[in-house]
Each structure stands twice: as C-alpha cells, then as structure tokens.
Amino acid sequence: MKKTLALLLCLATLLPLCACTAKLREEPKSPEKVETKPKEKEETKPVEITYPEVHDRLTRAKLEAFPIANDNMTLEEKRQHCIDFFRFMKTFTWTPAEKYKYIIESSGREVVLLPGKIYGSLPYVSIGSGNVYRLLDYYDEETGVVDVKKAGVDPILFGNQCSIGAFWAWSRLCNKANYTWTQNMTYANGFLRVGPYTYDDTIEDFARGVNTTHICQANGKEVMFESYAALQPADGLVRYNSAGHVIMCSEVHVVRDSDGKIDGEKSYILYIDQDSAFFDDKQSNGDAYLRQGNVDAKKTFEKMFSQSMIPFTLPELIGIDPVEKSETTFSFTEGDTISVEQLKTASVTSNYAISDAYVVILDAEGKEVDYKVVRTRRASVKTVSLEKAIFPASMNTYTTDQYTIRVDVQISTGERVTVFSGKLTK
C-alpha cells in the first residue's frame, strides 16, 4: 500500500511537468489565419472564479468614438489621431478568464497572465498581429474578461510587438509606406528621414548590410541630435542591428547651450511603444493595473544615439500624400446570390490594411448563428482570400432560404465594412 501511494504521489508530481506551452514561430509562414466560430459544447458546471472590476474596458462604442481620419484634418490633428489611438491601445484594461501562458520566442522567456489581475495593452510576443478590433471577438464588454483559451490559441493573432503595435495606430490614416517588419522601415519603403542625417536611399532591409548602428556612427552624434530635434509628435524612431525596436514619439523637448549646441542629456522625447516589460499603472478611477510597454516614457537624445535609433516620418503626416478615403471591395460582383464555390474563390481588397475578413451567417430573424473568419498575420495585408475559410460540406447547411450570409471586413482605419449581403446557394 505504501509503495502504491508513493507511486501515485510521484505521478502527481510529474504530470505538471508534461504540460506543453506553445511557442511562436520565428516568422508567420502565411499572412493569414482561418478561424471558425466554435460549436457550443454541452453545458458543464463552471469553475467559480471571482474576477476583479475592470474599469477602463474596451468597447466597440469607444472604438467607434474615434473619428475616421480624412484629409480635411490639419497635420496636427492627423498626428494627434495616431498618438491618441496608440495610447488607447496601450491603456485599455482587461483580465484573463483563466491562467494564460505564452513564450516570447526572441528571448525564450515564459510569461504567465493570471485571472484576478488586471492588465493593460495586448501581450507582447516576438511576432504578432493582434489588435483591439480583433480582441473584441473574445472580450466581454460588461466585465473586461478575455477568453484567453480561444483568443490565445495562436499567440501571433492575440499578441503583437513593437512595429505592428505602432502600425495599427499609424495605419488609422497612413497607407503609403510599404510596412512589413522592423528591419524594413527604410526610406526606400516609404519611411522618410527626419532631420539632416542621411543614408543610402536604396536600402530596403537593415538586416542586410548597413544597419542603424552604421548609420548613426557614419552621421555622428551632432547630426543625429539635430535630427532628433526635428522630430514631431507621431513621428517614429527605429533601431535595427541583430534585432530591432520601433517607438512612436509623443512629445519633443530640446535644450541647447549658449552656443546653440544640443545638450543630449537634457534634451529628450516622450514615447509610446509595445514592449515586453510590465509597469505599474492606474486606471482612470485610480485602481491599479499592470501595463505592458511604455506610455509617454522619457528617453534622452544621448540614450537614443547610444541605442542607434534613427527618426522617420510617414508621407501622410507631412502632407505630401493625402489621407485617402477607404475603398474596400468584394471580388464577386454578380448580384446578391452567391454559390458556395463562388464564395470559396472570392476575395476582399482594400486600400488600407485588413485585420480580419468575416463570413457571417444570419438566421431568418437576422441573428448571427455562425461565422468564418480569416485573420491576417502581419502588417499591410490588403487582399484576403476566403478560400481557406470556406468548406462546402459545412457551408451547404446554410444554402436554404432560412439563412443570409454577410461578408464583413475590418480595416485599419477603424471601419468595419460590409461588402456583400445575400443568399448562399449550392
């Protein structure tokens, strides 16, 4: 009996060590991810968890309260729009429905988020395309509880990182630059230099040859300080050598000596970024929460130079490219009845980045009964095929008069556009 008991205790000790933690891939192999609304499971007795009160919750109403940018805005209004949205993405609060573990692939560090704690911003992962529009699919607006079991199945789709975190703020109105990853944020790709520093205009990738360390050293400290001094709110800074980081400037403070020379220790910017570090913060009602990443943190010119950061802006922020009105289209244009096969071969396209493309199924009363969704896995995806989301065997269920289908597209301007509504046939 004692041997049996000892064996059972040993097994109980070892079982937790067998649990698997999903790791992120180095880079998404596909720009899209297909997702289907999960079927309802048989009712089971829920585990009793007492969730904290989340005050600064994410809601669709708050997202829709942000104006859709247009070219009638002044440059200052355009810049402030980007800052305000990024700050909102960093400071909305939530709590996980259960314990959630993920790995930051670049560092190998495991992060554990716990129910009972309140967090701000999305989780930082090495590569991620998550955003506040997508999160609403898993977020309880009444409580601030996130169903992390569903949202976090693929951390790339739930979390984000520095460049794509800032991307969802800039892309509220910017669509000119060829935005992919941190190392591609070069002049050749539409990330325009700020100030007098220079580098080869043809460089498309800081990971191949000349990087930002080389650029800062070639230009020298004084030239780079003058370039930092030329920054305006909503401009960005990027560094890339063996790894990289991107931040958005929210304020600039320049101090010069009696000779007009910039004091690099006293001159600084405030900035917003998506980073892995957690900071203690307070919600608008004074309650504490943990925020991941910086909001209006201070960085001196001296520090920026030592970190090999170079400043950039985007064409829409300096008025050389207009803020375009969004145009989102559906490839099928033959009426309001579509076959399953036609739906499977259809695609959606926008002049702004697409976050998610939904095929929504509605019953006779207009109630949503199912959906299929294709989620993009990187920045600046502007065409999404529905092929991987449509399986005839399951979609044929909805080819009766009882059902209507709708194709919705969430784009980076904040607009959720319906590009098709009609009947589905076999």
N, C-alpha and C positions, 0 to 999 in steps of 0.2 A: 504493500500500500504506500509506503514512504517513497519507494522508487517511482511508482506511478505518479504520485503527487509532484515529485521533483521534476519528472519529465514534463508534466503539464506546465509547471512554472517556467521551465526553460523555454518551451514553445511559446508561451505568452510573452516572454521577453524578446524572443527573436522576431515575432511577427511584425512589429512596427518597423523593424529594420528592412523589411522586404518591400515596403511601400515605395512606389515609383513616383518620381517628380519629373514631369515633362520638361524637357529642355528646348529652348528656342534653336532653330536652325541658324546658321551663320547669316543667311540671307534668304528671303522667300523665293522659292523656285517659281512660283506663279504669282502674278499681280492680283489674283482673285481667289476668293474662298466661297464655296457654296454652303448654304445653310438652309435647313428646313425646319419649320416650326415643329417642335417636338410634340408627339402624341401624348394625350393625357394618360397618366398612369392610374392604376387602381388606388383608391384612397387608402392611405396608411396613417397611423397615428403620428402626428408631427412631434419632433423633439422640441421641448419647451426652451426657447431662448429669449431672454429679455434684452431687447435692443435699446441702445441709448437714443436720446432725442437728437435728431439731425435737424439743425435749424436752417442752414443755407443750402437747401436742397436744389437739385437740378430738376427743372420742369420744362415741358415744351413751351409753356407760356413765357418763361424767362428767355428761352432761346428766340422765340418769335418777337420778343420785345426789342431785340437788336434790329436796327434798321437794315434793310438790304442796301448795300452800298451802290452809289451811282456817280456819274461823272459831274453832277452838279455840286457835289461836295467840294469844299475847299481842300487844299493839300493838307492843312492842319486837321481837318475833320477826317480825312482818309487815314491819316497816321493814327489819330486817336482811336478810330474804329478798330484798327488792328490791335492796339495796346489793350483797349477795354475788353476785347473778346479773349485775348490771351490771358489776361488777368482773371477773367471769369472762369476760364477752363482750369486755372490753377487753384481757385479758391472755392468752387462749389464743393459741398461735403457729402459724404456717404459712409455707410457702414456695411461690411460684408455679411451675407446671410449665414455664412459658416466660415471656418478657417480656410484660407486660400494660400497655397504655396506656389512660388514660381522661382525660376533661376534667371539671374542676369547673366546671360551667356558670356558677355565680354569679360566679366570678372570672375565668373563661376560662383558668385555669391547667391545663397538662397535667401529669399525674402518671405516672411510669413505675415499675412494680414489676418487679424483676429476679429471675430464678432465681439461686440462690446466696446470696440474702439472706433473713433470717427476719423476718417481720412479725407484729405483734400487732394484734388487732381487725380489723373489716371496713373496706374502703376508704370514705373519706368522699366522698360525692357530694352535689350540691345537693339532689336529691330522691331518696330511696331507701328501700326497704322490706326490705332484706336482714337476715338474722338467722342465728343459729347452727344452728337446726333445718334451715333450707333449705340451708345451706352443706354439711351432711353428704352431700348428694347428689353433691357434687363433690370431697369431701375424702377423702384416703387416710389412714385412722386409723393405719396402721402407719408411715407416713413423714411425715405432715403436709403432703404435697404437694397443692396445689389445682389442679384442671384449670381454669385461668382461661379457656381458649379456650371452654369450654362455660359455665362459671359467669358469665363476664363478657360474654357476648353482649349482654345488656341490663344496663348498669350500675345501673339503677334497682332491679333484682332482686338484684344482687350486693352493692352497697354500701348504706349508709344515711347518715343525717345526724343532727343534734342531737336533734330532737324524736322521731323514730322510733327512733333508737338507744336513748334512755331509755325509750321506750314499751314495748319488749319486756321491760324489767325491771319497770316498774310493772305491766304487764298480766299478770304472773305471778299477780296476785291482785286487781287493780283492773279493774273493767269498768263502773263507773257513769258516769264522765266521758265527754263526747262529744268524743273525741280525733280531730282531723284534722291540722291543721298548726300551726306555731308561733304564728301570729297569732291562732289561735282558742282559745288556752289562757287563757280568761277565766272569771270567776265564773259567768256565765250558762251556760257549757258544763260546769260541774262542777269547775272548778279553784278551790278555795276559798282565800280570803285567809288569810295567816298574819300575826298581829300586828295593830296598831291602824290601819294605813293603810286608806284607802277609795278607791273609785271607783264609778262608775255600774254598778249590778248588771245592767243590761240590755245592756251592751256585749257583742257576740258576736264582734267582729273588730277587733283592734288596728290593722289596716291601713286602717280606715275611720273617720277622725275621731280620737278620743282614743287615743293610744298610751302605752307605758310611760314615755317621757320626760315626757309631760304629767303622768302620774300621780305620778311621783317629785317633780317640781317643785311640783305642787299640794299634796302632803303635807308636803314639806320634809325636810331631812336628818335631824333628830332623830327624827321619826316613823318614817321609813324605817329608821333604825338600830335602833329598838326593835322594828320588825317583823323585821329580820334576826336580832335576838337571840332571837326567839320560834321560830326555825327548829328543827326536829328532824331527825335522820338520816332520809334517804329523801324529805324534802320537796324541792320543786323551786324553781328561780328561772327567770324568763323575761324577756327584753327584746325589744321589737319597736318599731322606728320605720320606717325604709325597708327594713330587713332585721331578722333576729332570731336569737336563740340560746336554748337551753334547757340547764340543767345540773341535776344531782342532788346535793344536799348529803349528805356522808357524816359530817362532824363540825362542831360549832359551838363557837367559843371567844370568850367575851365578856369584855372588860376595861373596867371603869368607873373613873372618877377618884373622889376623896374626896367629891365632891358627888353621886355616883351617875350622872354623865353618861357615856355610852358613848364610849370612845376609838375612833374609826373607823379609825385607822391600826394600832392594836394588836389590835383585835377582828377576827376572820376566820373563814372557814369552810374546810373541805376539801371538794373536789367531784370528781365524775366526769362526763365528757362525751364526746360524739363530736364531734371537731373535725378540721380538715384538717392540722394541724401534726403532724410526726413527732418523737418523743422517743426518746433512747437509754434502753434499759431492759435488765434482766437476767432471764432465765428462772430458774425455781426452782433449777436446777443451776448457776447463775452465768454461763451463756452469754449473750452479747449478742443483742438483737433491737431492731427499730425498732417502736415502738408509736405508733399514730395516735390522737390525742386524749389527754385528761388522766385520770389516776387519782390521786385524793387530792391534787390540786394545791391550792395556797393562794390565797385571794382575800380581800382585806380588805373591811371594810364600806365604807370610803371608795371603794374601787375599784368595788364593786357599785353604789353610788349614782351614781358618775360614769358608769357604763355603763347606768344606768336599769333596773336589774334589780328585779323585784318578786317576793316569795316567795309560794308557793302550796303547798297540800297536796291530798290526794285523800280522798274520803269514807271509804274502807276503812282508811286509815292513822290516822284519829282515832276510829274505832269508830261512826260514825253510819250506816254502811252495812255489812252483813255481807259477808264473803268467801263468795261463792256457790259451791256445788258445780257443776262444769261439766255442761252438758246439750247434747250435740251430736247432731243428728238428721238423717235422710235423708228426703227428701220422698216417696220410693217406699216404701210400707208393705204391699205386696200379696204378700208371700212371699219365697222365696229364688230365684225365677226372674224375670229381667227382660229385656225386649226391648231391642234397640239403640235404638229410637225412645224407649222409656220412659227409658232411661239418658240419652239426649240431652236430654230435657226435665226431668231430675231436678236437684235442688239439695241442698246441705248447709247447715245452720244451726247456730249455736252461740250461747250467751250470753256467750262470750268471743271475742276477735279470732281470726280464722282466718288462718294463714300460707299454707297450701297444702292443696289437695284433690286426692287421687290416685285414679286408677282403675288398679288393679294387675291384671295378667293373670298367672295361675299355670298351669303345665302339670300333667299328671296326677300328677307327683311332688311338687307343691307348690312348684316352683322358679319364681321370677319370671322371666318371659320378655319382658315389655314393661310400659310404664306410660304413662299420660297424666296430666298434672298441670296444674292451674290455680293460678297463683301470684298472690296479692294484691299490689297495687302501692301501697297506703297503709295507714295505721293504722285499726284499729277496723272492719274489714270483717267482718261477722258472718253473711252469707249469700253463698254462692258457687254460681253455676250451672255445671253441667258441659257446657252446650250447645256451647261453642266448642271443647271438647276431644274431642268425640265425632264422628267421621266414619264413617258407615255403611260406606262402601267398605272401610275398613281394619278396622273392628271386626267385620264379618261373618266375618272369618277365625277369630275366637275363639268362634263360636257352635256349637261341637261339644262333645261330652261330654269331650273331651280337656282342656278348659280350664275354669278357675274364675276369676271376677273378684271383686275386693275393693275397696271404697271406703273409703279412709283419710283422716282429717282431722287435720292438725297445728294445734293451737290454742295460744294464748299462755300457758296455764298450764304448758305443757311436755308435756301429754298428747297422744299420737297415738292417735286413736280410730277403731276400725273400725265403720262404721255400716251396712255391707252386705257380705255374702259369699254368693255363689251362682252360678248358671249364667246365661249370656247366650244369648238366642235372637234369631232374625231377626224 
